[in-house]
Amino acid sequence: MKITNKRKLSKLQSIIVFTILVSVAMSGIMSFGLLLTRIGWQPGFIGIWFFKYFLVELWLSIPTGFIVVPLIKKAIDSITVE
């Protein structure tokens, strides 16, 4: 099945979707791993992780993805040979 342009994302939309998905993935994986090493697996672990760590990290990672990442990319691009 061929995807037409009507179903494809624009460049701006793809940047937004990419940034959000990477933020969700990184926040989930990192907060899960760190909490698991700190407190170990216990009853209610998923609830503790999701509500007290993952959601809090999302509030930090999504704005970081939209502000800090482009600044770092711009800085690296300024010292990269074309």
PyMOL commands that set and color helices and strands:
alter all, ss='L'
color gray80, all
select helices_A, chain A and resi 5-7+11-39+45-78
alter helices_A, ss='H'
color red, helices_A
deselect
rebuild
show_as cartoon
